[in-house]
Amino acid sequence: MRQASKAASFQDASEDLRELACIAIGASHLQRLSQRIGHEWAQARDQEVQAFREKRLVCAYAAGPQAAAVMLDGGRVQTRAEKSGQGVQQPAWRESKVACCLSLSSPEHKADPQPEPPAKFLDPPRAARLAAEVKRRNRPALGRTSPPSAQKRPKRKRRRASIQRVRTVVATMADAETFGWQMAAEVQRRGLDRAARKACVCDGQKYNWSLYEMHLQPWGFIGILDVVHLLAYLHDAAHAWKKSDRRAAWQQYVQWLRWAWAGQLKPLLASLRRVAAQLGKPSAAAPEDDPRHVLADTLGYIENNRTRMDYARYRRLGLPISSAPVESTIKRINRRLKGTEKFWLKGGAEAMLQLRAAYLSQDDRARAYWSRPRPFARAVSRARLRRAA
């Protein structure tokens, strides 16, 4: 199952097993096995969620970690119509929902351990790349080509960052409400709710913060807006406003970034409001990349998330301010599930998400799942499980 959930396709997994393990099992049989095991593991997850909702879920650990973080985001899976026979009918992109639940080891600080933004945020090509990689609003970031050259900066002493101890992954094709209960059950099972310092780090999607307010805020989690998504908004806004002068655009971006990094929201918002007022409101016919649209979106994004941008305080508490772990996890999930020629039935996608999440989790849960009693049912005939010639 590990190879079936990791290889690019069931066919690749079949060939890998033939070459590496000398086992001949066809791609279609691997697919059936994966769906069956994935459904079993989804049922085990749902039983834990039900126990959590009935307040009888037992924490798996005697003590809570020093610090903890929960990070939420979504991937993309292409689906097709159910019971439509061979071929692809009604293809559509759907969102998969993913949570990374992390135990951390990190110190607290009396003063901000990193008052200056990282060098990569202040380097024009790297900042432009970061803004482009966010891929927000399904359009390229502005100002990506020919950024102004920057002088080489001296290397700064890096602060001691929080150290990730154990990562577990929750992934599903279910709706946001169901996903929220799954995430909350995992947090309690891990004992992350008992951490002395704990954070929820996400981008600005509304449903992320609805889940945070419902499940994590009552446990004392601190909501933190992912700083890289904020960088992308500020970068785009500066280059939209100063489109004809890249050097001036870069200088404006750096000023906005420094205010945001230090948690100085008053000058940041005042500057953005002043620029938005100068440009005026966008017309109904204005394209998405119109500077008025870009500034309005950036201003709205920051105003909606201003209570989650006290970055200097979060760094003093030793909490992460980037959702990079969940972004990385989604990339690894997408390698298996996402593709222009991959069309999943909903049940198949859900089963594969359970396999992928189990093998990406660092608590040995895949082995624990296999150790549970299982109903016997042969998925393939004995002839199929023969040694490869």
C-alpha positions as CSV (number, residue, x, y, z in Angstrom):
1,M,0.0,0.0,0.0
2,R,2.9,2.4,0.7
3,Q,4.1,2.1,-2.9
4,A,0.6,2.3,-4.3
5,S,0.1,5.6,-2.4
6,K,3.5,7.0,-3.3
7,A,4.1,6.1,-6.9
8,A,2.7,8.4,-9.6
9,S,0.1,5.8,-10.7
10,F,-1.1,2.3,-9.9
11,Q,0.7,1.2,-13.1
12,D,4.0,2.6,-11.8
13,A,3.5,1.0,-8.4
14,S,2.8,-2.4,-10.2
15,E,6.1,-2.1,-12.1
16,D,8.0,-1.0,-9.0
17,L,6.8,-4.1,-7.1
18,R,7.8,-6.3,-10.0
19,E,11.3,-4.8,-10.2
20,L,12.0,-4.3,-6.5
21,A,10.1,-7.0,-4.7
22,C,9.7,-9.6,-7.5
23,I,5.9,-9.6,-7.0
24,A,3.6,-9.6,-10.0
25,I,0.3,-7.8,-9.2
26,G,-1.6,-5.8,-11.8
27,A,-2.4,-2.1,-11.6
28,S,-6.2,-2.7,-11.4
29,H,-5.8,-5.1,-8.5
30,L,-3.5,-2.6,-6.7
31,Q,-6.3,0.0,-7.2
32,R,-8.9,-2.3,-5.7
33,L,-6.6,-3.1,-2.7
34,S,-5.9,0.5,-2.2
35,Q,-9.5,1.5,-2.2
36,R,-10.4,-1.3,0.2
37,I,-7.6,-0.5,2.7
38,G,-8.2,3.2,2.4
39,H,-11.9,2.8,3.2
40,E,-11.0,0.6,6.3
41,W,-8.6,3.3,7.5
42,A,-11.3,6.0,6.9
43,Q,-13.7,4.0,9.0
44,A,-11.2,3.9,11.8
45,R,-10.8,7.6,11.6
46,D,-14.5,8.2,11.6
47,Q,-14.8,6.0,14.7
48,E,-12.3,8.2,16.5
49,V,-14.2,11.3,15.4
50,Q,-17.4,9.9,16.8
51,A,-15.7,9.1,20.1
52,F,-14.4,12.6,20.2
53,R,-17.9,14.1,19.6
54,E,-19.2,11.9,22.4
55,K,-16.4,13.0,24.7
56,R,-14.9,9.6,25.1
57,L,-11.8,9.8,22.9
58,V,-8.7,8.8,24.9
59,C,-5.5,10.9,24.4
60,A,-2.7,8.7,23.2
61,Y,0.0,10.6,25.2
62,A,0.5,11.1,28.9
63,A,1.6,14.7,28.7
64,G,1.1,17.5,26.2
65,P,4.1,18.9,24.1
66,Q,6.1,22.0,24.9
67,A,4.5,23.8,21.9
68,A,2.1,22.8,19.1
69,A,0.9,24.1,15.8
70,V,-2.0,23.1,13.5
71,M,-1.9,24.2,9.9
72,L,-4.8,24.0,7.4
73,D,-4.9,24.3,3.7
74,G,-6.4,22.7,0.6
75,G,-5.1,20.8,-2.5
76,R,-6.7,20.1,-5.8
77,V,-8.1,16.8,-7.2
78,Q,-9.8,16.2,-10.5
79,T,-12.9,14.1,-10.2
80,R,-15.4,12.4,-12.6
81,A,-19.1,11.5,-12.4
82,E,-20.0,8.4,-10.3
83,K,-21.5,5.3,-12.0
84,S,-20.9,6.7,-15.5
85,G,-19.1,3.6,-16.9
86,Q,-15.9,3.7,-18.8
87,G,-14.5,7.1,-19.8
88,V,-14.5,10.5,-18.1
89,Q,-17.9,12.1,-17.6
90,Q,-18.5,15.5,-16.0
91,P,-14.8,16.2,-15.1
92,A,-14.4,18.8,-12.3
93,W,-11.7,20.1,-10.0
94,R,-12.5,19.7,-6.3
95,E,-10.7,20.7,-3.2
96,S,-9.0,18.2,-0.9
97,K,-8.6,19.5,2.7
98,V,-5.5,18.9,4.6
99,A,-4.3,19.6,8.2
100,C,-0.8,19.2,9.6
101,C,-0.8,18.7,13.4
102,L,2.7,19.3,14.8
103,S,4.3,19.0,18.2
104,L,7.2,21.5,18.5
105,S,10.2,22.2,20.7
106,S,10.9,25.9,20.9
107,P,12.2,28.5,23.4
108,E,10.4,31.6,24.5
109,H,12.3,35.0,24.2
110,K,12.1,38.2,26.2
111,A,12.8,40.2,23.0
112,D,12.0,39.6,19.3
113,P,14.6,37.1,18.2
114,Q,14.4,38.2,14.6
115,P,13.4,41.8,14.2
116,E,14.5,41.9,10.6
117,P,12.8,40.0,7.8
118,P,14.6,37.0,6.4
119,A,17.1,37.8,3.6
120,K,15.1,35.9,1.0
121,F,12.1,38.3,1.6
122,L,14.4,41.2,0.9
123,D,16.0,39.8,-2.3
124,P,14.0,40.8,-5.4
125,P,14.2,37.6,-7.4
126,R,13.5,35.3,-4.5
127,A,10.7,37.5,-3.2
128,A,9.1,37.5,-6.7
129,R,9.4,33.7,-6.8
130,L,7.8,33.4,-3.4
131,A,4.9,35.6,-4.5
132,A,4.5,33.6,-7.7
133,E,4.5,30.3,-5.8
134,V,1.6,31.3,-3.6
135,K,-0.6,31.0,-6.8
136,R,-3.4,33.0,-5.3
137,R,-6.3,34.0,-7.5
138,N,-5.1,31.7,-10.2
139,R,-2.9,34.3,-11.8
140,P,0.8,35.0,-11.9
141,A,2.2,37.4,-9.4
142,L,3.0,40.9,-10.7
143,G,6.5,42.1,-11.2
144,R,8.0,38.7,-11.8
145,T,10.4,39.6,-14.6
146,S,13.5,41.7,-14.5
147,P,13.4,42.7,-10.8
148,P,15.8,45.4,-9.7
149,S,19.2,44.2,-8.6
150,A,19.9,44.3,-4.9
151,Q,23.2,44.8,-3.1
152,K,24.6,41.7,-1.5
153,R,23.7,41.8,2.2
154,P,25.8,40.4,5.0
155,K,24.7,37.1,6.4
156,R,22.7,37.5,9.6
157,K,22.9,35.1,12.5
158,R,19.9,32.9,12.2
159,R,17.6,32.7,15.2
160,R,16.9,29.3,16.8
161,A,13.7,28.3,15.1
162,S,11.1,25.9,16.5
163,I,12.0,22.3,15.9
164,Q,9.3,20.0,14.6
165,R,9.0,16.9,16.6
166,V,6.1,14.8,15.2
167,R,3.8,15.5,12.3
168,T,0.5,13.8,11.7
169,V,-1.7,14.5,8.7
170,V,-5.5,14.6,8.3
171,A,-6.8,14.7,4.7
172,T,-10.2,14.3,3.2
173,M,-12.6,15.1,0.3
174,A,-15.4,15.8,2.8
175,D,-17.0,19.2,3.4
176,A,-15.4,21.8,5.7
177,E,-17.6,21.0,8.7
178,T,-16.7,17.3,8.6
179,F,-13.0,18.1,8.1
180,G,-13.1,20.4,11.1
181,W,-14.3,17.5,13.4
182,Q,-11.6,15.2,12.0
183,M,-8.9,17.8,12.7
184,A,-10.2,18.5,16.2
185,A,-10.3,14.8,17.0
186,E,-6.7,14.4,15.9
187,V,-5.6,17.4,18.0
188,Q,-7.1,15.9,21.1
189,R,-5.9,12.4,20.4
190,R,-2.3,13.8,20.1
191,G,-2.7,16.0,23.2
192,L,-1.8,19.1,21.3
193,D,-4.6,21.0,23.1
194,R,-2.6,20.6,26.3
195,A,0.5,22.4,24.9
196,A,1.6,25.5,26.9
197,R,2.0,27.4,23.6
198,K,0.0,26.6,20.5
199,A,-0.9,28.2,17.2
200,C,-3.1,27.7,14.2
201,V,-1.3,29.0,11.1
202,C,-3.3,29.4,7.8
203,D,-3.7,31.7,4.9
204,G,-6.7,34.0,4.8
205,Q,-9.4,31.7,3.5
206,K,-12.6,32.3,5.5
207,Y,-13.4,28.6,6.1
208,N,-9.9,28.1,7.7
209,W,-10.7,30.7,10.4
210,S,-14.2,29.5,10.8
211,L,-12.8,26.1,11.8
212,Y,-10.2,27.7,14.0
213,E,-12.9,29.7,15.9
214,M,-15.1,26.7,16.3
215,H,-12.5,24.1,17.3
216,L,-9.1,25.6,18.2
217,Q,-9.7,29.0,19.7
218,P,-11.6,27.5,22.7
219,W,-8.5,25.5,23.5
220,G,-6.4,28.6,23.6
221,F,-4.7,28.3,20.1
222,I,-3.4,31.6,18.8
223,G,-4.5,32.4,15.2
224,I,-1.6,33.4,12.9
225,L,-1.8,34.6,9.3
226,D,0.8,32.8,7.1
227,V,3.4,35.4,6.5
228,V,4.3,34.2,3.0
229,H,0.7,34.7,1.7
230,L,0.9,38.2,3.2
231,L,4.2,38.8,1.4
232,A,2.5,37.8,-1.9
233,Y,-0.3,40.4,-1.4
234,L,2.1,43.2,-0.5
235,H,4.4,42.3,-3.4
236,D,1.6,42.3,-5.9
237,A,0.1,45.6,-4.5
238,A,3.4,47.4,-4.7
239,H,4.1,46.3,-8.3
240,A,0.6,47.1,-9.4
241,W,0.7,50.6,-8.0
242,K,4.2,51.4,-9.3
243,K,4.0,49.4,-12.5
244,S,6.1,51.7,-14.5
245,D,8.9,52.1,-12.0
246,R,10.1,48.7,-10.7
247,R,12.7,50.3,-8.3
248,A,10.0,52.4,-6.7
249,A,7.7,49.4,-6.5
250,W,10.4,47.4,-4.7
251,Q,11.1,50.1,-2.2
252,Q,7.4,50.4,-1.4
253,Y,7.1,46.6,-1.0
254,V,10.1,46.6,1.4
255,Q,8.6,49.4,3.5
256,W,5.2,47.6,3.7
257,L,6.9,44.3,4.5
258,R,9.0,45.7,7.3
259,W,5.9,47.2,8.9
260,A,4.0,43.9,8.6
261,W,7.0,41.9,9.9
262,A,7.2,44.1,13.0
263,G,3.4,43.9,13.6
264,Q,3.1,47.7,13.0
265,L,-0.3,47.6,11.4
266,K,-1.3,51.3,11.9
267,P,1.3,52.7,9.4
268,L,0.8,49.7,7.1
269,L,-2.9,50.2,6.9
270,A,-2.7,54.0,6.6
271,S,-0.3,53.7,3.7
272,L,-2.4,51.1,1.9
273,R,-5.6,53.2,2.4
274,R,-3.9,56.3,1.1
275,V,-2.7,54.5,-2.1
276,A,-6.2,52.9,-2.6
277,A,-7.8,56.3,-2.2
278,Q,-5.4,57.8,-4.8
279,L,-6.3,55.0,-7.3
280,G,-10.0,55.0,-6.6
281,K,-12.5,52.2,-6.7
282,P,-12.3,49.7,-9.6
283,S,-15.1,49.7,-12.1
284,A,-17.2,46.7,-12.8
285,A,-15.5,46.1,-16.1
286,A,-12.0,46.4,-14.7
287,P,-9.8,43.3,-15.2
288,E,-8.6,41.3,-12.2
289,D,-5.0,42.6,-12.6
290,D,-6.2,46.3,-12.6
291,P,-4.1,48.1,-9.9
292,R,-7.4,49.3,-8.2
293,H,-8.5,45.7,-7.8
294,V,-5.1,44.5,-6.6
295,L,-4.9,47.3,-4.0
296,A,-8.5,46.8,-2.8
297,D,-7.9,43.0,-2.5
298,T,-4.7,43.6,-0.5
299,L,-6.3,46.1,1.8
300,G,-9.3,43.9,2.4
301,Y,-7.0,40.9,3.1
302,I,-5.1,42.7,5.8
303,E,-8.1,44.4,7.4
304,N,-9.9,41.0,7.6
305,N,-6.8,39.4,9.2
306,R,-5.3,42.2,11.3
307,T,-5.9,40.4,14.6
308,R,-3.7,37.6,13.4
309,M,-0.6,39.6,12.4
310,D,1.2,40.4,15.6
311,Y,4.3,38.6,14.3
312,A,6.8,40.1,16.8
313,R,4.8,38.6,19.7
314,Y,4.5,35.2,18.0
315,R,8.3,35.0,17.5
316,R,8.8,35.9,21.1
317,L,6.5,33.0,22.0
318,G,8.5,30.7,19.8
319,L,5.6,30.0,17.5
320,P,5.8,29.4,13.7
321,I,4.5,32.2,11.4
322,S,4.6,30.3,8.2
323,S,2.4,27.4,7.1
324,A,5.2,25.9,5.0
325,P,4.8,22.4,6.6
326,V,1.3,22.0,5.3
327,E,2.2,23.5,1.9
328,S,5.0,20.9,1.6
329,T,2.6,18.1,2.7
330,I,0.0,19.1,0.1
331,K,2.7,19.1,-2.6
332,R,3.5,15.5,-1.7
333,I,-0.1,14.6,-1.7
334,N,-0.7,16.3,-5.1
335,R,2.1,14.4,-6.7
336,R,0.0,11.3,-6.3
337,L,-3.6,12.6,-6.7
338,K,-3.3,15.7,-8.9
339,G,-2.8,15.6,-12.6
340,T,-4.4,16.7,-15.9
341,E,-5.0,13.0,-16.8
342,K,-6.0,11.7,-13.4
343,F,-9.8,11.6,-12.8
344,W,-10.9,10.1,-9.5
345,L,-14.2,8.9,-8.2
346,K,-14.9,10.5,-4.9
347,G,-14.6,7.3,-3.0
348,G,-11.3,6.4,-4.6
349,A,-9.8,9.8,-3.9
350,E,-10.9,9.6,-0.2
351,A,-9.3,6.2,0.1
352,M,-6.0,7.3,-1.4
353,L,-6.0,10.4,0.8
354,Q,-6.2,8.1,3.8
355,L,-3.3,6.0,2.6
356,R,-1.2,9.0,1.7
357,A,-1.9,10.8,5.0
358,A,-1.0,7.6,7.1
359,Y,2.3,7.2,5.4
360,L,3.2,10.9,5.7
361,S,2.4,10.9,9.4
362,Q,5.3,10.4,11.7
363,D,3.6,8.5,14.5
364,D,3.8,5.0,12.9
365,R,0.1,5.0,12.3
366,A,0.3,2.9,9.1
367,R,1.9,0.0,11.0
368,A,-0.7,0.5,13.8
369,Y,-3.5,0.3,11.3
370,W,-2.1,-3.0,9.9
371,S,-1.9,-4.5,13.4
372,R,-5.6,-4.1,14.0
373,P,-7.9,-7.1,13.4
374,R,-9.4,-7.0,10.0
375,P,-12.2,-8.9,8.3
376,F,-10.8,-11.6,5.9
377,A,-11.7,-11.1,2.3
378,R,-9.4,-12.0,-0.6
379,A,-8.9,-9.0,-2.8
380,V,-7.1,-11.0,-5.6
381,S,-6.9,-14.6,-6.4
382,R,-3.8,-16.7,-5.4
383,A,-2.7,-16.8,-9.0
384,R,-2.4,-13.0,-9.0
385,L,0.0,-13.0,-6.0
386,R,2.8,-15.0,-7.7
387,R,6.5,-14.3,-7.9
388,A,7.5,-12.3,-10.9
389,A,9.3,-14.3,-13.6
